[in-house]
Amino acid sequence: MPPDQDVQVVVDDVHVRYCAPSSDLAARSGSRARRAVHRLVGREPTVVVRALAGVSLVARAGETIGLVGLNGSGKSTLLRVIAGLERPSRGQVLAADTPVLLGVNAALVPDLTGQQNVRLGCLAMGMTPDEAAAAYPGIVELAGLGAAVHRPMKTYSSGMGARLRFAIAVAARPSILLIDEALATGDAAFKDRSEQAMAQMRAQAGCQFLVTHAAKTVEEMCTRAVWLHQGRLVWDGPGPEVALAYRKWAWSLAQGQPEKAQSLLDAAFATGTDTTLHLIAGLRTDTVARHAR
């Protein structure tokens, strides 16, 4: 990878594997002897799940990267690895700053009111009490909670809670923001407000990853898109172009046209090119190694 001071996140050949219980005799991992030992000790048979298989990418300042793919394709796993919440089986992630995963970093308490949680969440994100107080009006406006901000958060719908977490995270102005489906929880007015907030972050040299099942959102909001399928990176390219290809593939699957869907998937794999990284020791002394091995 050539020297580039705008690089915010480097995902270098990341693999994530884990063992999960399975009743599928054909898919169970291990030899017959190992399975016999598992039965003797009362351990449930398992299979190896490859959540991510050799994913590499580079994210730069000012980019909003949409992650698309079916459930189980590895999108949320990739965000968790970038955030440092999950350790890859192989590979590494480097970040120029601490990534903020929406909904995790804001430590909100269900029994407290929205107002109290705004203050708590801001402090948890590293803001001073004065900064939290100054940010409060903007957070409440962006979240669109109205009078509900004075009620305990446990009375909120999941969408209201997600909007509040998003508003707190954006107010903290993280340079690397990871968003998992939060923008699908609001009405058109919230969508407009959230788009404006994210545009302001991009203007301040921020970098954002957005997981969503709505490919149209990626087309409208993302400068770039990454299509994942069964843990593999299918295509990393311009947001509208990748999102449109993904929508056509998903539509073919939904219409019961597996052969057409497979041809579209093969074409997408062929269009995308593998990202090869050459990390130079000492290039960025301020870069944070998310998973030192």
C-alpha positions in Angstrom: 0.0 0.0 0.0 1.6 3.3 -1.0 2.1 6.1 1.6 -1.3 7.9 2.1 -2.0 10.2 5.0 -5.7 10.0 4.3 -5.9 6.3 5.1 -8.2 5.7 8.1 -8.7 1.9 8.2 -6.7 -1.0 6.7 -8.3 -4.5 6.7 -5.5 -6.9 5.8 -6.5 -10.4 4.7 -8.9 -10.9 7.6 -10.4 -14.4 8.3 -12.9 -15.1 11.0 -13.8 -18.7 11.8 -15.7 -20.2 14.7 -17.2 -23.6 15.7 -21.0 -23.9 16.0 -23.2 -26.8 17.1 -24.8 -28.7 14.1 -27.1 -31.6 13.6 -26.0 -32.0 10.0 -24.1 -35.3 9.9 -22.5 -34.6 6.5 -21.2 -31.2 7.6 -19.8 -32.0 11.0 -16.1 -31.3 11.3 -13.4 -33.6 12.5 -12.6 -37.3 12.0 -14.9 -40.2 13.0 -12.6 -40.8 16.1 -13.0 -37.2 17.2 -16.8 -37.4 16.8 -16.8 -40.6 18.9 -14.8 -38.7 21.6 -17.3 -35.9 21.5 -20.1 -38.4 22.1 -18.3 -40.0 25.0 -17.7 -36.7 26.8 -21.2 -35.4 26.0 -19.9 -32.6 23.8 -22.3 -31.5 21.0 -20.9 -32.0 17.4 -19.8 -28.8 15.7 -19.1 -27.4 12.3 -16.6 -24.7 11.3 -18.3 -21.5 10.2 -16.2 -19.2 8.0 -17.7 -15.8 8.8 -15.0 -13.9 6.9 -12.6 -15.4 4.3 -9.7 -13.2 3.3 -11.2 -9.8 3.3 -8.9 -6.9 2.5 -9.8 -3.2 1.9 -8.5 0.3 2.6 -10.9 3.1 3.8 -9.9 6.7 3.4 -11.0 10.0 4.9 -14.2 11.4 3.4 -15.6 8.0 2.3 -18.9 6.4 3.3 -18.7 2.7 2.6 -21.9 0.7 2.4 -21.7 -3.0 3.2 -24.3 -5.1 1.4 -25.1 -8.8 1.4 -27.6 -11.3 2.7 -28.0 -12.2 6.4 -24.9 -14.2 7.4 -22.7 -12.8 4.7 -20.2 -11.3 7.2 -21.2 -7.6 7.3 -21.7 -7.2 11.0 -18.7 -9.5 11.8 -16.5 -7.2 9.7 -17.7 -4.1 11.6 -17.0 -5.9 14.9 -13.5 -6.8 13.8 -12.8 -3.2 12.7 -14.2 -2.0 16.1 -11.8 -4.3 17.9 -14.7 -6.3 19.5 -13.8 -9.5 17.7 -10.4 -11.0 17.0 -9.8 -12.4 13.6 -8.5 -15.9 13.2 -6.0 -14.6 10.7 -5.1 -11.2 9.4 -5.1 -7.7 11.0 -6.9 -4.4 11.1 -5.1 -1.1 11.5 -6.9 2.2 12.3 -5.7 5.8 12.4 -8.1 6.4 15.4 -10.4 4.3 17.6 -13.5 3.3 15.5 -16.9 3.9 17.1 -19.4 1.1 16.6 -22.9 2.6 16.9 -24.9 1.2 19.8 -21.9 -0.4 21.6 -19.8 2.6 22.6 -22.7 4.6 23.9 -23.4 2.8 27.2 -27.0 3.7 27.7 -29.1 2.5 30.7 -32.7 1.4 30.2 -34.0 2.8 33.6 -32.6 6.3 33.0 -34.5 8.9 30.9 -33.4 9.8 27.4 -32.1 13.1 28.8 -29.9 11.4 31.4 -28.7 8.9 28.8 -27.7 11.6 26.5 -25.3 13.0 29.1 -24.1 9.4 30.1 -23.6 8.5 26.4 -21.7 11.7 25.7 -19.4 11.2 28.7 -18.8 7.5 27.6 -17.8 8.7 24.2 -15.1 10.9 25.8 -16.8 14.3 25.8 -16.4 16.7 28.8 -19.5 17.7 30.9 -19.5 21.1 29.2 -19.2 19.5 25.7 -22.1 17.1 26.6 -24.3 20.0 27.7 -23.5 22.0 24.5 -24.3 18.9 22.4 -27.6 18.1 24.1 -30.0 20.2 22.0 -28.5 19.0 18.7 -28.7 15.3 19.8 -32.4 15.6 20.9 -33.3 17.4 17.6 -31.5 14.8 15.5 -33.0 11.8 17.4 -36.5 13.3 17.0 -37.7 12.0 20.4 -39.8 15.0 21.4 -41.3 14.8 24.9 -40.2 11.1 25.1 -36.7 12.3 25.9 -38.0 12.8 29.5 -39.2 9.2 29.8 -37.1 6.1 30.8 -35.4 4.6 27.8 -36.9 1.2 28.6 -40.2 2.6 27.3 -38.7 3.4 23.9 -39.2 1.4 20.8 -36.1 -0.2 19.2 -36.2 2.5 16.5 -36.2 5.3 19.1 -33.3 3.8 20.9 -31.3 3.3 17.7 -32.0 7.0 16.7 -30.7 8.2 20.1 -27.5 6.1 19.8 -26.9 7.4 16.3 -27.4 11.0 17.5 -25.0 10.6 20.4 -22.4 8.9 18.2 -22.5 11.6 15.6 -22.3 14.4 18.2 -19.0 12.9 19.5 -17.5 13.5 16.0 -15.6 10.2 15.7 -13.2 10.1 12.8 -14.3 6.5 12.1 -17.9 5.7 12.6 -19.4 2.2 12.1 -23.2 2.0 11.6 -25.2 -1.2 11.7 -28.7 -0.7 10.3 -29.5 2.3 12.5 -30.6 4.5 9.6 -33.4 2.0 8.7 -35.3 2.8 12.0 -36.6 6.3 11.3 -39.1 8.2 9.1 -38.2 10.4 6.1 -37.4 13.4 8.3 -34.9 11.4 10.3 -33.4 10.0 7.2 -32.8 13.5 5.9 -31.3 14.7 9.2 -29.1 11.7 9.5 -27.8 12.2 5.9 -26.9 15.8 6.7 -25.1 14.7 9.9 -23.1 12.1 8.0 -22.3 14.6 5.2 -20.9 17.0 7.8 -18.7 14.2 9.2 -17.3 13.5 5.7 -16.6 17.1 5.2 -14.5 17.0 8.4 -12.4 14.1 6.9 -14.4 11.4 8.7 -14.8 7.8 7.4 -18.0 5.8 7.8 -19.0 2.2 7.3 -22.8 1.6 6.9 -24.4 -1.8 7.0 -27.9 -2.0 5.5 -30.2 -4.4 3.7 -31.6 -1.4 1.7 -29.3 -1.2 -1.4 -31.1 1.9 -2.4 -29.8 3.6 0.7 -26.3 2.6 -0.4 -26.9 4.1 -3.8 -28.1 7.4 -2.4 -25.7 7.8 0.6 -22.4 5.9 -0.1 -19.5 6.9 -2.1 -18.4 3.3 -2.2 -19.9 -0.2 -1.6 -18.5 -3.5 -0.5 -20.6 -6.6 -1.4 -20.0 -9.6 0.9 -21.2 -13.2 0.2 -20.6 -16.1 2.5 -17.7 -14.2 4.1 -16.0 -13.4 0.8 -15.6 -10.0 -0.8 -17.5 -10.1 -4.1 -17.0 -6.5 -5.3 -15.5 -3.3 -3.8 -16.4 -0.4 -6.0 -18.6 2.7 -6.6 -21.6 2.8 -4.4 -24.4 3.1 -7.0 -22.8 0.6 -9.4 -22.2 -2.2 -6.7 -25.6 -1.6 -5.1 -27.5 -1.8 -8.4 -25.7 -5.1 -9.2 -26.5 -6.5 -5.7 -30.2 -5.5 -6.1 -30.5 -7.3 -9.4 -28.9 -10.4 -7.9 -31.1 -10.3 -4.8 -34.2 -9.8 -6.9 -33.3 -12.9 -9.0 -33.0 -15.0 -5.9 -36.3 -13.7 -4.6 -38.0 -14.6 -7.9 -36.7 -18.2 -7.7 -34.2 -17.8 -10.5 -31.1 -19.4 -9.1 -29.3 -19.9 -12.4 -29.7 -16.2 -13.3 -28.6 -15.2 -9.8 -25.5 -17.4 -10.0 -24.5 -15.8 -13.3 -24.9 -12.3 -11.8 -22.9 -13.3 -8.8 -20.1 -14.8 -11.1 -20.1 -11.6 -13.1 -19.8 -9.5 -9.9 -16.9 -11.6 -8.7 -15.2 -11.2 -12.1 -15.7 -7.4 -12.1 -14.2 -7.0 -8.7 -10.4 -7.1 -8.2 -8.6 -8.4 -5.2 -7.0 -5.8 -2.9 -3.4 -6.5 -2.3 -1.8 -4.6 0.6 1.9 -3.9 1.3 2.2 -2.5 4.8 5.3 -0.5 5.3 6.8 -0.7 8.8 6.9 2.7 10.5 4.8 4.5 7.8 2.2 5.8 10.3 3.5 6.0 13.9 0.0 7.1 15.1 -1.8 4.1 13.6 -3.6 1.9 16.1 -3.2 -1.8 15.7 -6.7 -3.2 16.4 -5.5 -6.8 16.7 -1.8 -7.1 17.4 -0.8 -10.8 16.9 
